Amino acid sequence: MKNAVNWFEIPVTDYQRAKTFYQTILGVAITDMPMPEENVEYGIFPHDMENQGVGGAIMKMDKMIPSKDGSTIYLNGGEDLNVALNKVVAAGGEVFIPKMGIGENGFIAQFIDTEGNRVALHSMN
């Protein structure tokens, strides 16, 4: 096992709003993978499946409800997580925990996304 986590799903209530938010703050393209027969809107973050890279998606589904109270997902904050973190408020989110050092393991920050989820960022700078 290369990673303890291999996939994650972030629940959303407004798929297009959430897609725009994450594409804006992370500077990535989210690939639509709709499942109309299941009434699910699904968008996949870039990831490296061939090398067992961790991947994930945003997902609008009746049984999935956004929350700030569950598990914490850490997204890759890039070279300097300030780049993504500084886009959170303008994109419709809220900074929950500002950038803070975690010693030799780099830096983290947490935000509330446009759907009400608490999500975190990690980078070495």
Secondary structure, 3 states (H helix, E strand, C coil): CCCCCCEEEEECCCHHHHHHHHHHHHCCCCEECCEHHHCEEEEECCCCHHHCCCEEEEEECCCCCCCCCCCCCEEECCCCHHHHHCCCCCCCCEEEEEEEECHHHCEEEEEECCCCCEEEEEECC
